[in-house]
């Protein structure tokens, strides 16, 4: 699958890894490793969306103290902040190397969909999930949208697991479903 030694052809995420690789959205860990089980970072997600948007020109820099101009994700984070996709962590940092949760990822994808002009209609399907009460008020609308559009599917036990970290394999699937 896309030539990665750590992505078996029959893996549930192989098609998504092939798709995001073909579009150049996610960087690999080495020539032969995609690292599907590792956490997707906040910088990786924002960079993938920046690339998906066609690497638009960045007019303003980032205001995040932990994303210096010399950072490889500076333009992507600056663009995402300027487009209203990200606002950072409560302490004012972006935390580029931190893993991203399902709730954070879906919220950023929702904002990207709105930015791209896609319909942002939301449903009320989250109430059918066993852990719907774990969905914070700040991300209910995005998660409802993701359920409605099929972007997010429940995990075993009919759970959304909004606070779980997203693996790179899962991130590839989310991105493939987005485009």
Chimera marker file (.cmm) of the C-alpha trace (Angstrom):
<marker_set name="trace">
<marker id="1" x="0.000" y="0.000" z="0.000" r="1" g="1" b="0" radius="0.5"/>
<marker id="2" x="1.659" y="3.163" z="-1.288" r="1" g="1" b="0" radius="0.5"/>
<marker id="3" x="4.919" y="1.286" z="-0.741" r="1" g="1" b="0" radius="0.5"/>
<marker id="4" x="4.945" y="1.598" z="3.052" r="1" g="1" b="0" radius="0.5"/>
<marker id="5" x="6.302" y="-1.395" z="4.919" r="1" g="1" b="0" radius="0.5"/>
<marker id="6" x="4.027" y="-0.643" z="7.884" r="1" g="1" b="0" radius="0.5"/>
<marker id="7" x="0.755" y="-0.400" z="5.905" r="1" g="1" b="0" radius="0.5"/>
<marker id="8" x="-0.518" y="-3.858" z="4.934" r="1" g="1" b="0" radius="0.5"/>
<marker id="9" x="-2.557" y="-3.906" z="1.702" r="1" g="1" b="0" radius="0.5"/>
<marker id="10" x="-5.560" y="-5.338" z="3.567" r="1" g="1" b="0" radius="0.5"/>
<marker id="11" x="-5.485" y="-2.855" z="6.466" r="1" g="1" b="0" radius="0.5"/>
<marker id="12" x="-8.765" y="-0.993" z="7.058" r="1" g="1" b="0" radius="0.5"/>
<marker id="13" x="-6.942" y="2.278" z="6.492" r="1" g="1" b="0" radius="0.5"/>
<marker id="14" x="-4.794" y="1.284" z="3.464" r="1" g="1" b="0" radius="0.5"/>
<marker id="15" x="-7.033" y="2.971" z="0.899" r="1" g="1" b="0" radius="0.5"/>
<marker id="16" x="-7.054" y="6.203" z="2.884" r="1" g="1" b="0" radius="0.5"/>
<marker id="17" x="-3.264" y="6.150" z="3.280" r="1" g="1" b="0" radius="0.5"/>
<marker id="18" x="-2.964" y="5.671" z="-0.488" r="1" g="1" b="0" radius="0.5"/>
<marker id="19" x="-5.330" y="8.594" z="-1.104" r="1" g="1" b="0" radius="0.5"/>
<marker id="20" x="-3.655" y="11.071" z="1.252" r="1" g="1" b="0" radius="0.5"/>
<marker id="21" x="-0.240" y="9.975" z="-0.023" r="1" g="1" b="0" radius="0.5"/>
<marker id="22" x="-1.311" y="10.505" z="-3.645" r="1" g="1" b="0" radius="0.5"/>
<marker id="23" x="-2.478" y="14.009" z="-2.720" r="1" g="1" b="0" radius="0.5"/>
<marker id="24" x="0.707" y="14.711" z="-0.728" r="1" g="1" b="0" radius="0.5"/>
<marker id="25" x="-1.288" y="15.663" z="2.357" r="1" g="1" b="0" radius="0.5"/>
<marker id="26" x="0.534" y="13.847" z="5.167" r="1" g="1" b="0" radius="0.5"/>
<marker id="27" x="4.287" y="13.556" z="5.401" r="1" g="1" b="0" radius="0.5"/>
<marker id="28" x="5.693" y="10.122" z="6.034" r="1" g="1" b="0" radius="0.5"/>
<marker id="29" x="8.028" y="9.195" z="8.850" r="1" g="1" b="0" radius="0.5"/>
<marker id="30" x="10.591" y="7.751" z="6.417" r="1" g="1" b="0" radius="0.5"/>
<marker id="31" x="10.611" y="6.524" z="2.837" r="1" g="1" b="0" radius="0.5"/>
<marker id="32" x="9.136" y="3.191" z="3.843" r="1" g="1" b="0" radius="0.5"/>
<marker id="33" x="7.141" y="4.079" z="7.001" r="1" g="1" b="0" radius="0.5"/>
<marker id="34" x="3.818" y="5.868" z="7.270" r="1" g="1" b="0" radius="0.5"/>
<marker id="35" x="3.573" y="5.188" z="11.038" r="1" g="1" b="0" radius="0.5"/>
<marker id="36" x="-0.192" y="4.513" z="11.074" r="1" g="1" b="0" radius="0.5"/>
<marker id="37" x="-0.317" y="3.807" z="14.818" r="1" g="1" b="0" radius="0.5"/>
<marker id="38" x="1.420" y="7.011" z="15.901" r="1" g="1" b="0" radius="0.5"/>
<marker id="39" x="-0.599" y="10.026" z="16.978" r="1" g="1" b="0" radius="0.5"/>
<marker id="40" x="-1.577" y="12.573" z="14.373" r="1" g="1" b="0" radius="0.5"/>
<marker id="41" x="-0.259" y="15.931" z="15.524" r="1" g="1" b="0" radius="0.5"/>
<marker id="42" x="-2.026" y="19.258" z="15.386" r="1" g="1" b="0" radius="0.5"/>
<marker id="43" x="0.632" y="20.544" z="12.976" r="1" g="1" b="0" radius="0.5"/>
<marker id="44" x="0.200" y="17.533" z="10.683" r="1" g="1" b="0" radius="0.5"/>
<marker id="45" x="-3.555" y="18.069" z="10.425" r="1" g="1" b="0" radius="0.5"/>
<marker id="46" x="-3.260" y="21.797" z="9.749" r="1" g="1" b="0" radius="0.5"/>
<marker id="47" x="-0.495" y="21.196" z="7.193" r="1" g="1" b="0" radius="0.5"/>
<marker id="48" x="-2.631" y="18.585" z="5.415" r="1" g="1" b="0" radius="0.5"/>
<marker id="49" x="-5.540" y="21.036" z="5.175" r="1" g="1" b="0" radius="0.5"/>
<marker id="50" x="-3.209" y="23.804" z="3.994" r="1" g="1" b="0" radius="0.5"/>
<marker id="51" x="-2.011" y="21.510" z="1.216" r="1" g="1" b="0" radius="0.5"/>
<marker id="52" x="-5.578" y="20.430" z="0.414" r="1" g="1" b="0" radius="0.5"/>
<marker id="53" x="-6.476" y="24.121" z="0.047" r="1" g="1" b="0" radius="0.5"/>
<marker id="54" x="-3.650" y="24.510" z="-2.480" r="1" g="1" b="0" radius="0.5"/>
<marker id="55" x="-1.086" y="26.147" z="-0.159" r="1" g="1" b="0" radius="0.5"/>
<marker id="56" x="-2.639" y="29.614" z="-0.360" r="1" g="1" b="0" radius="0.5"/>
<marker id="57" x="-0.522" y="32.700" z="0.187" r="1" g="1" b="0" radius="0.5"/>
<marker id="58" x="-0.151" y="33.675" z="3.822" r="1" g="1" b="0" radius="0.5"/>
<marker id="59" x="-0.607" y="37.372" z="4.497" r="1" g="1" b="0" radius="0.5"/>
<marker id="60" x="-0.176" y="37.443" z="8.269" r="1" g="1" b="0" radius="0.5"/>
<marker id="61" x="2.055" y="35.498" z="10.591" r="1" g="1" b="0" radius="0.5"/>
<marker id="62" x="0.949" y="33.313" z="13.443" r="1" g="1" b="0" radius="0.5"/>
<marker id="63" x="0.486" y="34.772" z="16.867" r="1" g="1" b="0" radius="0.5"/>
<marker id="64" x="1.372" y="31.501" z="18.574" r="1" g="1" b="0" radius="0.5"/>
<marker id="65" x="4.598" y="31.754" z="20.573" r="1" g="1" b="0" radius="0.5"/>
<marker id="66" x="5.378" y="28.054" z="20.033" r="1" g="1" b="0" radius="0.5"/>
<marker id="67" x="5.309" y="28.290" z="16.215" r="1" g="1" b="0" radius="0.5"/>
<marker id="68" x="8.348" y="30.360" z="15.225" r="1" g="1" b="0" radius="0.5"/>
<marker id="69" x="8.877" y="31.557" z="11.657" r="1" g="1" b="0" radius="0.5"/>
<marker id="70" x="11.561" y="28.865" z="11.272" r="1" g="1" b="0" radius="0.5"/>
<marker id="71" x="9.040" y="26.089" z="11.962" r="1" g="1" b="0" radius="0.5"/>
<marker id="72" x="8.102" y="23.794" z="9.091" r="1" g="1" b="0" radius="0.5"/>
<marker id="73" x="4.424" y="24.359" z="9.865" r="1" g="1" b="0" radius="0.5"/>
<marker id="74" x="4.587" y="28.159" z="10.194" r="1" g="1" b="0" radius="0.5"/>
<marker id="75" x="2.785" y="28.956" z="6.932" r="1" g="1" b="0" radius="0.5"/>
<marker id="76" x="0.145" y="26.267" z="7.481" r="1" g="1" b="0" radius="0.5"/>
<marker id="77" x="-0.586" y="27.377" z="11.043" r="1" g="1" b="0" radius="0.5"/>
<marker id="78" x="-0.608" y="31.052" z="10.015" r="1" g="1" b="0" radius="0.5"/>
<marker id="79" x="-3.060" y="30.278" z="7.203" r="1" g="1" b="0" radius="0.5"/>
<marker id="80" x="-5.278" y="28.124" z="9.448" r="1" g="1" b="0" radius="0.5"/>
<marker id="81" x="-5.407" y="30.801" z="12.152" r="1" g="1" b="0" radius="0.5"/>
<marker id="82" x="-6.125" y="33.521" z="9.597" r="1" g="1" b="0" radius="0.5"/>
<marker id="83" x="-8.884" y="31.406" z="8.013" r="1" g="1" b="0" radius="0.5"/>
<marker id="84" x="-10.463" y="30.818" z="11.414" r="1" g="1" b="0" radius="0.5"/>
<marker id="85" x="-9.771" y="27.084" z="11.456" r="1" g="1" b="0" radius="0.5"/>
<marker id="86" x="-7.728" y="27.129" z="14.654" r="1" g="1" b="0" radius="0.5"/>
<marker id="87" x="-7.570" y="29.348" z="17.684" r="1" g="1" b="0" radius="0.5"/>
<marker id="88" x="-4.994" y="27.493" z="19.735" r="1" g="1" b="0" radius="0.5"/>
<marker id="89" x="-4.984" y="26.106" z="23.212" r="1" g="1" b="0" radius="0.5"/>
<marker id="90" x="-6.420" y="27.895" z="26.267" r="1" g="1" b="0" radius="0.5"/>
<marker id="91" x="-2.915" y="29.015" z="27.279" r="1" g="1" b="0" radius="0.5"/>
<marker id="92" x="-2.304" y="30.780" z="23.944" r="1" g="1" b="0" radius="0.5"/>
<marker id="93" x="-0.029" y="28.152" z="22.443" r="1" g="1" b="0" radius="0.5"/>
<marker id="94" x="-0.780" y="26.163" z="19.295" r="1" g="1" b="0" radius="0.5"/>
<marker id="95" x="0.962" y="22.986" z="20.561" r="1" g="1" b="0" radius="0.5"/>
<marker id="96" x="2.025" y="21.826" z="17.078" r="1" g="1" b="0" radius="0.5"/>
<marker id="97" x="3.552" y="18.545" z="18.228" r="1" g="1" b="0" radius="0.5"/>
<marker id="98" x="0.678" y="17.556" z="20.504" r="1" g="1" b="0" radius="0.5"/>
<marker id="99" x="-1.585" y="14.739" z="19.452" r="1" g="1" b="0" radius="0.5"/>
<marker id="100" x="-5.041" y="15.801" z="18.361" r="1" g="1" b="0" radius="0.5"/>
<marker id="101" x="-8.273" y="14.443" z="19.805" r="1" g="1" b="0" radius="0.5"/>
<marker id="102" x="-11.262" y="13.350" z="17.752" r="1" g="1" b="0" radius="0.5"/>
<marker id="103" x="-13.234" y="16.373" z="18.975" r="1" g="1" b="0" radius="0.5"/>
<marker id="104" x="-10.449" y="18.803" z="18.038" r="1" g="1" b="0" radius="0.5"/>
<marker id="105" x="-9.932" y="17.179" z="14.639" r="1" g="1" b="0" radius="0.5"/>
<marker id="106" x="-13.636" y="17.187" z="13.777" r="1" g="1" b="0" radius="0.5"/>
<marker id="107" x="-13.961" y="20.822" z="14.870" r="1" g="1" b="0" radius="0.5"/>
<marker id="108" x="-11.088" y="21.874" z="12.617" r="1" g="1" b="0" radius="0.5"/>
<marker id="109" x="-12.488" y="19.814" z="9.708" r="1" g="1" b="0" radius="0.5"/>
<marker id="110" x="-15.898" y="21.418" z="10.247" r="1" g="1" b="0" radius="0.5"/>
<marker id="111" x="-14.341" y="24.872" z="10.105" r="1" g="1" b="0" radius="0.5"/>
<marker id="112" x="-12.430" y="23.861" z="6.968" r="1" g="1" b="0" radius="0.5"/>
<marker id="113" x="-15.672" y="22.692" z="5.336" r="1" g="1" b="0" radius="0.5"/>
<marker id="114" x="-17.304" y="26.048" z="6.144" r="1" g="1" b="0" radius="0.5"/>
<marker id="115" x="-14.203" y="27.867" z="4.859" r="1" g="1" b="0" radius="0.5"/>
<marker id="116" x="-14.401" y="25.827" z="1.636" r="1" g="1" b="0" radius="0.5"/>
<marker id="117" x="-18.065" y="26.663" z="1.143" r="1" g="1" b="0" radius="0.5"/>
<marker id="118" x="-19.455" y="23.211" z="1.918" r="1" g="1" b="0" radius="0.5"/>
<marker id="119" x="-22.790" y="22.833" z="3.630" r="1" g="1" b="0" radius="0.5"/>
<marker id="120" x="-22.441" y="22.968" z="7.391" r="1" g="1" b="0" radius="0.5"/>
<marker id="121" x="-25.898" y="21.621" z="8.158" r="1" g="1" b="0" radius="0.5"/>
<marker id="122" x="-25.942" y="19.697" z="11.390" r="1" g="1" b="0" radius="0.5"/>
<marker id="123" x="-28.159" y="16.950" z="12.619" r="1" g="1" b="0" radius="0.5"/>
<marker id="124" x="-28.948" y="15.662" z="16.045" r="1" g="1" b="0" radius="0.5"/>
<marker id="125" x="-27.591" y="12.138" z="15.680" r="1" g="1" b="0" radius="0.5"/>
<marker id="126" x="-25.064" y="12.328" z="18.502" r="1" g="1" b="0" radius="0.5"/>
<marker id="127" x="-27.730" y="11.478" z="21.068" r="1" g="1" b="0" radius="0.5"/>
<marker id="128" x="-27.802" y="7.918" z="19.763" r="1" g="1" b="0" radius="0.5"/>
<marker id="129" x="-24.212" y="7.314" z="20.902" r="1" g="1" b="0" radius="0.5"/>
<marker id="130" x="-23.541" y="5.843" z="24.328" r="1" g="1" b="0" radius="0.5"/>
<marker id="131" x="-20.992" y="8.534" z="25.238" r="1" g="1" b="0" radius="0.5"/>
<marker id="132" x="-22.682" y="11.579" z="23.708" r="1" g="1" b="0" radius="0.5"/>
<marker id="133" x="-22.532" y="13.388" z="27.046" r="1" g="1" b="0" radius="0.5"/>
<marker id="134" x="-18.726" y="13.458" z="26.724" r="1" g="1" b="0" radius="0.5"/>
<marker id="135" x="-19.094" y="15.738" z="23.709" r="1" g="1" b="0" radius="0.5"/>
<marker id="136" x="-18.290" y="19.213" z="25.005" r="1" g="1" b="0" radius="0.5"/>
<marker id="137" x="-20.547" y="22.147" z="24.235" r="1" g="1" b="0" radius="0.5"/>
<marker id="138" x="-17.684" y="23.737" z="22.236" r="1" g="1" b="0" radius="0.5"/>
<marker id="139" x="-17.699" y="20.878" z="19.710" r="1" g="1" b="0" radius="0.5"/>
<marker id="140" x="-21.328" y="19.656" z="19.630" r="1" g="1" b="0" radius="0.5"/>
<marker id="141" x="-22.183" y="21.390" z="16.383" r="1" g="1" b="0" radius="0.5"/>
<marker id="142" x="-19.060" y="20.142" z="14.553" r="1" g="1" b="0" radius="0.5"/>
<marker id="143" x="-19.515" y="16.588" z="15.837" r="1" g="1" b="0" radius="0.5"/>
<marker id="144" x="-23.204" y="16.645" z="14.910" r="1" g="1" b="0" radius="0.5"/>
<marker id="145" x="-22.159" y="17.768" z="11.424" r="1" g="1" b="0" radius="0.5"/>
<marker id="146" x="-19.563" y="15.006" z="11.225" r="1" g="1" b="0" radius="0.5"/>
<marker id="147" x="-22.117" y="12.360" z="12.250" r="1" g="1" b="0" radius="0.5"/>
<marker id="148" x="-24.662" y="13.754" z="9.775" r="1" g="1" b="0" radius="0.5"/>
<marker id="149" x="-22.191" y="13.747" z="6.872" r="1" g="1" b="0" radius="0.5"/>
<marker id="150" x="-20.665" y="10.367" z="7.731" r="1" g="1" b="0" radius="0.5"/>
<marker id="151" x="-17.275" y="11.900" z="8.416" r="1" g="1" b="0" radius="0.5"/>
<marker id="152" x="-17.205" y="10.293" z="11.851" r="1" g="1" b="0" radius="0.5"/>
<marker id="153" x="-18.478" y="6.866" z="12.672" r="1" g="1" b="0" radius="0.5"/>
<marker id="154" x="-18.827" y="5.366" z="16.088" r="1" g="1" b="0" radius="0.5"/>
<marker id="155" x="-16.326" y="3.014" z="17.595" r="1" g="1" b="0" radius="0.5"/>
<marker id="156" x="-17.159" y="-0.347" z="19.195" r="1" g="1" b="0" radius="0.5"/>
<marker id="157" x="-19.797" y="-0.033" z="21.876" r="1" g="1" b="0" radius="0.5"/>
<marker id="158" x="-21.586" y="2.679" z="19.881" r="1" g="1" b="0" radius="0.5"/>
<marker id="159" x="-19.204" y="5.375" z="21.165" r="1" g="1" b="0" radius="0.5"/>
<marker id="160" x="-17.911" y="8.596" z="19.642" r="1" g="1" b="0" radius="0.5"/>
<marker id="161" x="-14.868" y="8.765" z="21.943" r="1" g="1" b="0" radius="0.5"/>
<marker id="162" x="-14.416" y="12.527" z="21.415" r="1" g="1" b="0" radius="0.5"/>
<marker id="163" x="-11.469" y="12.769" z="23.807" r="1" g="1" b="0" radius="0.5"/>
<marker id="164" x="-9.455" y="9.916" z="22.287" r="1" g="1" b="0" radius="0.5"/>
<marker id="165" x="-6.265" y="10.724" z="20.414" r="1" g="1" b="0" radius="0.5"/>
<marker id="166" x="-6.388" y="10.279" z="16.640" r="1" g="1" b="0" radius="0.5"/>
<marker id="167" x="-3.842" y="7.953" z="15.046" r="1" g="1" b="0" radius="0.5"/>
<marker id="168" x="-2.261" y="8.774" z="11.713" r="1" g="1" b="0" radius="0.5"/>
<marker id="169" x="-4.289" y="5.918" z="10.189" r="1" g="1" b="0" radius="0.5"/>
<marker id="170" x="-7.512" y="7.435" z="11.517" r="1" g="1" b="0" radius="0.5"/>
<marker id="171" x="-6.396" y="10.879" z="10.375" r="1" g="1" b="0" radius="0.5"/>
<marker id="172" x="-5.885" y="9.550" z="6.847" r="1" g="1" b="0" radius="0.5"/>
<marker id="173" x="-9.421" y="8.123" z="6.884" r="1" g="1" b="0" radius="0.5"/>
<marker id="174" x="-10.904" y="11.411" z="8.124" r="1" g="1" b="0" radius="0.5"/>
<marker id="175" x="-9.040" y="13.383" z="5.452" r="1" g="1" b="0" radius="0.5"/>
<marker id="176" x="-10.093" y="10.966" z="2.706" r="1" g="1" b="0" radius="0.5"/>
<marker id="177" x="-13.721" y="11.295" z="3.769" r="1" g="1" b="0" radius="0.5"/>
<marker id="178" x="-13.364" y="15.078" z="3.725" r="1" g="1" b="0" radius="0.5"/>
<marker id="179" x="-12.228" y="15.227" z="0.103" r="1" g="1" b="0" radius="0.5"/>
<link id1="1" id2="2" r="1" g="1" b="0" radius="0.2"/>
<link id1="2" id2="3" r="1" g="1" b="0" radius="0.2"/>
<link id1="3" id2="4" r="1" g="1" b="0" radius="0.2"/>
<link id1="4" id2="5" r="1" g="1" b="0" radius="0.2"/>
<link id1="5" id2="6" r="1" g="1" b="0" radius="0.2"/>
<link id1="6" id2="7" r="1" g="1" b="0" radius="0.2"/>
<link id1="7" id2="8" r="1" g="1" b="0" radius="0.2"/>
<link id1="8" id2="9" r="1" g="1" b="0" radius="0.2"/>
<link id1="9" id2="10" r="1" g="1" b="0" radius="0.2"/>
<link id1="10" id2="11" r="1" g="1" b="0" radius="0.2"/>
<link id1="11" id2="12" r="1" g="1" b="0" radius="0.2"/>
<link id1="12" id2="13" r="1" g="1" b="0" radius="0.2"/>
<link id1="13" id2="14" r="1" g="1" b="0" radius="0.2"/>
<link id1="14" id2="15" r="1" g="1" b="0" radius="0.2"/>
<link id1="15" id2="16" r="1" g="1" b="0" radius="0.2"/>
<link id1="16" id2="17" r="1" g="1" b="0" radius="0.2"/>
<link id1="17" id2="18" r="1" g="1" b="0" radius="0.2"/>
<link id1="18" id2="19" r="1" g="1" b="0" radius="0.2"/>
<link id1="19" id2="20" r="1" g="1" b="0" radius="0.2"/>
<link id1="20" id2="21" r="1" g="1" b="0" radius="0.2"/>
<link id1="21" id2="22" r="1" g="1" b="0" radius="0.2"/>
<link id1="22" id2="23" r="1" g="1" b="0" radius="0.2"/>
<link id1="23" id2="24" r="1" g="1" b="0" radius="0.2"/>
<link id1="24" id2="25" r="1" g="1" b="0" radius="0.2"/>
<link id1="25" id2="26" r="1" g="1" b="0" radius="0.2"/>
<link id1="26" id2="27" r="1" g="1" b="0" radius="0.2"/>
<link id1="27" id2="28" r="1" g="1" b="0" radius="0.2"/>
<link id1="28" id2="29" r="1" g="1" b="0" radius="0.2"/>
<link id1="29" id2="30" r="1" g="1" b="0" radius="0.2"/>
<link id1="30" id2="31" r="1" g="1" b="0" radius="0.2"/>
<link id1="31" id2="32" r="1" g="1" b="0" radius="0.2"/>
<link id1="32" id2="33" r="1" g="1" b="0" radius="0.2"/>
<link id1="33" id2="34" r="1" g="1" b="0" radius="0.2"/>
<link id1="34" id2="35" r="1" g="1" b="0" radius="0.2"/>
<link id1="35" id2="36" r="1" g="1" b="0" radius="0.2"/>
<link id1="36" id2="37" r="1" g="1" b="0" radius="0.2"/>
<link id1="37" id2="38" r="1" g="1" b="0" radius="0.2"/>
<link id1="38" id2="39" r="1" g="1" b="0" radius="0.2"/>
<link id1="39" id2="40" r="1" g="1" b="0" radius="0.2"/>
<link id1="40" id2="41" r="1" g="1" b="0" radius="0.2"/>
<link id1="41" id2="42" r="1" g="1" b="0" radius="0.2"/>
<link id1="42" id2="43" r="1" g="1" b="0" radius="0.2"/>
<link id1="43" id2="44" r="1" g="1" b="0" radius="0.2"/>
<link id1="44" id2="45" r="1" g="1" b="0" radius="0.2"/>
<link id1="45" id2="46" r="1" g="1" b="0" radius="0.2"/>
<link id1="46" id2="47" r="1" g="1" b="0" radius="0.2"/>
<link id1="47" id2="48" r="1" g="1" b="0" radius="0.2"/>
<link id1="48" id2="49" r="1" g="1" b="0" radius="0.2"/>
<link id1="49" id2="50" r="1" g="1" b="0" radius="0.2"/>
<link id1="50" id2="51" r="1" g="1" b="0" radius="0.2"/>
<link id1="51" id2="52" r="1" g="1" b="0" radius="0.2"/>
<link id1="52" id2="53" r="1" g="1" b="0" radius="0.2"/>
<link id1="53" id2="54" r="1" g="1" b="0" radius="0.2"/>
<link id1="54" id2="55" r="1" g="1" b="0" radius="0.2"/>
<link id1="55" id2="56" r="1" g="1" b="0" radius="0.2"/>
<link id1="56" id2="57" r="1" g="1" b="0" radius="0.2"/>
<link id1="57" id2="58" r="1" g="1" b="0" radius="0.2"/>
<link id1="58" id2="59" r="1" g="1" b="0" radius="0.2"/>
<link id1="59" id2="60" r="1" g="1" b="0" radius="0.2"/>
<link id1="60" id2="61" r="1" g="1" b="0" radius="0.2"/>
<link id1="61" id2="62" r="1" g="1" b="0" radius="0.2"/>
<link id1="62" id2="63" r="1" g="1" b="0" radius="0.2"/>
<link id1="63" id2="64" r="1" g="1" b="0" radius="0.2"/>
<link id1="64" id2="65" r="1" g="1" b="0" radius="0.2"/>
<link id1="65" id2="66" r="1" g="1" b="0" radius="0.2"/>
<link id1="66" id2="67" r="1" g="1" b="0" radius="0.2"/>
<link id1="67" id2="68" r="1" g="1" b="0" radius="0.2"/>
<link id1="68" id2="69" r="1" g="1" b="0" radius="0.2"/>
<link id1="69" id2="70" r="1" g="1" b="0" radius="0.2"/>
<link id1="70" id2="71" r="1" g="1" b="0" radius="0.2"/>
<link id1="71" id2="72" r="1" g="1" b="0" radius="0.2"/>
<link id1="72" id2="73" r="1" g="1" b="0" radius="0.2"/>
<link id1="73" id2="74" r="1" g="1" b="0" radius="0.2"/>
<link id1="74" id2="75" r="1" g="1" b="0" radius="0.2"/>
<link id1="75" id2="76" r="1" g="1" b="0" radius="0.2"/>
<link id1="76" id2="77" r="1" g="1" b="0" radius="0.2"/>
<link id1="77" id2="78" r="1" g="1" b="0" radius="0.2"/>
<link id1="78" id2="79" r="1" g="1" b="0" radius="0.2"/>
<link id1="79" id2="80" r="1" g="1" b="0" radius="0.2"/>
<link id1="80" id2="81" r="1" g="1" b="0" radius="0.2"/>
<link id1="81" id2="82" r="1" g="1" b="0" radius="0.2"/>
<link id1="82" id2="83" r="1" g="1" b="0" radius="0.2"/>
<link id1="83" id2="84" r="1" g="1" b="0" radius="0.2"/>
<link id1="84" id2="85" r="1" g="1" b="0" radius="0.2"/>
<link id1="85" id2="86" r="1" g="1" b="0" radius="0.2"/>
<link id1="86" id2="87" r="1" g="1" b="0" radius="0.2"/>
<link id1="87" id2="88" r="1" g="1" b="0" radius="0.2"/>
<link id1="88" id2="89" r="1" g="1" b="0" radius="0.2"/>
<link id1="89" id2="90" r="1" g="1" b="0" radius="0.2"/>
<link id1="90" id2="91" r="1" g="1" b="0" radius="0.2"/>
<link id1="91" id2="92" r="1" g="1" b="0" radius="0.2"/>
<link id1="92" id2="93" r="1" g="1" b="0" radius="0.2"/>
<link id1="93" id2="94" r="1" g="1" b="0" radius="0.2"/>
<link id1="94" id2="95" r="1" g="1" b="0" radius="0.2"/>
<link id1="95" id2="96" r="1" g="1" b="0" radius="0.2"/>
<link id1="96" id2="97" r="1" g="1" b="0" radius="0.2"/>
<link id1="97" id2="98" r="1" g="1" b="0" radius="0.2"/>
<link id1="98" id2="99" r="1" g="1" b="0" radius="0.2"/>
<link id1="99" id2="100" r="1" g="1" b="0" radius="0.2"/>
<link id1="100" id2="101" r="1" g="1" b="0" radius="0.2"/>
<link id1="101" id2="102" r="1" g="1" b="0" radius="0.2"/>
<link id1="102" id2="103" r="1" g="1" b="0" radius="0.2"/>
<link id1="103" id2="104" r="1" g="1" b="0" radius="0.2"/>
<link id1="104" id2="105" r="1" g="1" b="0" radius="0.2"/>
<link id1="105" id2="106" r="1" g="1" b="0" radius="0.2"/>
<link id1="106" id2="107" r="1" g="1" b="0" radius="0.2"/>
<link id1="107" id2="108" r="1" g="1" b="0" radius="0.2"/>
<link id1="108" id2="109" r="1" g="1" b="0" radius="0.2"/>
<link id1="109" id2="110" r="1" g="1" b="0" radius="0.2"/>
<link id1="110" id2="111" r="1" g="1" b="0" radius="0.2"/>
<link id1="111" id2="112" r="1" g="1" b="0" radius="0.2"/>
<link id1="112" id2="113" r="1" g="1" b="0" radius="0.2"/>
<link id1="113" id2="114" r="1" g="1" b="0" radius="0.2"/>
<link id1="114" id2="115" r="1" g="1" b="0" radius="0.2"/>
<link id1="115" id2="116" r="1" g="1" b="0" radius="0.2"/>
<link id1="116" id2="117" r="1" g="1" b="0" radius="0.2"/>
<link id1="117" id2="118" r="1" g="1" b="0" radius="0.2"/>
<link id1="118" id2="119" r="1" g="1" b="0" radius="0.2"/>
<link id1="119" id2="120" r="1" g="1" b="0" radius="0.2"/>
<link id1="120" id2="121" r="1" g="1" b="0" radius="0.2"/>
<link id1="121" id2="122" r="1" g="1" b="0" radius="0.2"/>
<link id1="122" id2="123" r="1" g="1" b="0" radius="0.2"/>
<link id1="123" id2="124" r="1" g="1" b="0" radius="0.2"/>
<link id1="124" id2="125" r="1" g="1" b="0" radius="0.2"/>
<link id1="125" id2="126" r="1" g="1" b="0" radius="0.2"/>
<link id1="126" id2="127" r="1" g="1" b="0" radius="0.2"/>
<link id1="127" id2="128" r="1" g="1" b="0" radius="0.2"/>
<link id1="128" id2="129" r="1" g="1" b="0" radius="0.2"/>
<link id1="129" id2="130" r="1" g="1" b="0" radius="0.2"/>
<link id1="130" id2="131" r="1" g="1" b="0" radius="0.2"/>
<link id1="131" id2="132" r="1" g="1" b="0" radius="0.2"/>
<link id1="132" id2="133" r="1" g="1" b="0" radius="0.2"/>
<link id1="133" id2="134" r="1" g="1" b="0" radius="0.2"/>
<link id1="134" id2="135" r="1" g="1" b="0" radius="0.2"/>
<link id1="135" id2="136" r="1" g="1" b="0" radius="0.2"/>
<link id1="136" id2="137" r="1" g="1" b="0" radius="0.2"/>
<link id1="137" id2="138" r="1" g="1" b="0" radius="0.2"/>
<link id1="138" id2="139" r="1" g="1" b="0" radius="0.2"/>
<link id1="139" id2="140" r="1" g="1" b="0" radius="0.2"/>
<link id1="140" id2="141" r="1" g="1" b="0" radius="0.2"/>
<link id1="141" id2="142" r="1" g="1" b="0" radius="0.2"/>
<link id1="142" id2="143" r="1" g="1" b="0" radius="0.2"/>
<link id1="143" id2="144" r="1" g="1" b="0" radius="0.2"/>
<link id1="144" id2="145" r="1" g="1" b="0" radius="0.2"/>
<link id1="145" id2="146" r="1" g="1" b="0" radius="0.2"/>
<link id1="146" id2="147" r="1" g="1" b="0" radius="0.2"/>
<link id1="147" id2="148" r="1" g="1" b="0" radius="0.2"/>
<link id1="148" id2="149" r="1" g="1" b="0" radius="0.2"/>
<link id1="149" id2="150" r="1" g="1" b="0" radius="0.2"/>
<link id1="150" id2="151" r="1" g="1" b="0" radius="0.2"/>
<link id1="151" id2="152" r="1" g="1" b="0" radius="0.2"/>
<link id1="152" id2="153" r="1" g="1" b="0" radius="0.2"/>
<link id1="153" id2="154" r="1" g="1" b="0" radius="0.2"/>
<link id1="154" id2="155" r="1" g="1" b="0" radius="0.2"/>
<link id1="155" id2="156" r="1" g="1" b="0" radius="0.2"/>
<link id1="156" id2="157" r="1" g="1" b="0" radius="0.2"/>
<link id1="157" id2="158" r="1" g="1" b="0" radius="0.2"/>
<link id1="158" id2="159" r="1" g="1" b="0" radius="0.2"/>
<link id1="159" id2="160" r="1" g="1" b="0" radius="0.2"/>
<link id1="160" id2="161" r="1" g="1" b="0" radius="0.2"/>
<link id1="161" id2="162" r="1" g="1" b="0" radius="0.2"/>
<link id1="162" id2="163" r="1" g="1" b="0" radius="0.2"/>
<link id1="163" id2="164" r="1" g="1" b="0" radius="0.2"/>
<link id1="164" id2="165" r="1" g="1" b="0" radius="0.2"/>
<link id1="165" id2="166" r="1" g="1" b="0" radius="0.2"/>
<link id1="166" id2="167" r="1" g="1" b="0" radius="0.2"/>
<link id1="167" id2="168" r="1" g="1" b="0" radius="0.2"/>
<link id1="168" id2="169" r="1" g="1" b="0" radius="0.2"/>
<link id1="169" id2="170" r="1" g="1" b="0" radius="0.2"/>
<link id1="170" id2="171" r="1" g="1" b="0" radius="0.2"/>
<link id1="171" id2="172" r="1" g="1" b="0" radius="0.2"/>
<link id1="172" id2="173" r="1" g="1" b="0" radius="0.2"/>
<link id1="173" id2="174" r="1" g="1" b="0" radius="0.2"/>
<link id1="174" id2="175" r="1" g="1" b="0" radius="0.2"/>
<link id1="175" id2="176" r="1" g="1" b="0" radius="0.2"/>
<link id1="176" id2="177" r="1" g="1" b="0" radius="0.2"/>
<link id1="177" id2="178" r="1" g="1" b="0" radius="0.2"/>
<link id1="178" id2="179" r="1" g="1" b="0" radius="0.2"/>
</marker_set>
